[in-house]
């Protein structure tokens, strides 16, 4: 099993709706459920930095 780092562009509404850092984290994790093979490692600028599992 190989892990690949990949960036997923997050939609603008996540940043608009987030009330604070914890809320942002919650919204990102909810959004990323659409990508079951991706594990979020961090958020940088408008991207979720993820590892993709194959």
N, C-alpha and C positions, 0 to 999 in steps of 0.2 A: 504494500500500500504506500503510495507516494502522496506527499502533501505539497500542494501548489499554492503559493501566495497570489492572490488576485484582488483587485479593487472593484467594488460594486458601487456605482454611482447612486447616491441616495436622492430621493425626490425632495424638492424644495419644501413641501408641506411638512416634512418631519422637523425641519429647523424652525419653521414658522410656528408650529404648534407647541414645540417643546418649551416648558415653563422653566426648566433648570436642567442641570447636567444629568441628574438621575432620570428625569422624564425623557430626555433625549435618548438615553441608553435603552429605556423601556420601549420607546417607539421604534428604534433601530432594530431591536431584537424581534419585535412583532413583525416588522416589515420583512426581515430576513427569513422568517418562517417560510416564505415563498421559495426559498433556495435551500432545500433540506441538506444538500451536500456541502454547504458552506458554513464555516464556524467563524464568527466575528472575533477578531483579535484586538482591533482598535478602530477608532474613527478619526480620520485626518481630513480636514477641510470638508469637502462634500462627498467623501468616499468612506465606505466601510472596508477596512483592510481585513481580508478573510483568508483562511486556508481552505482550499477545496480538497475534499477527500474523494478518491476514486477507488 
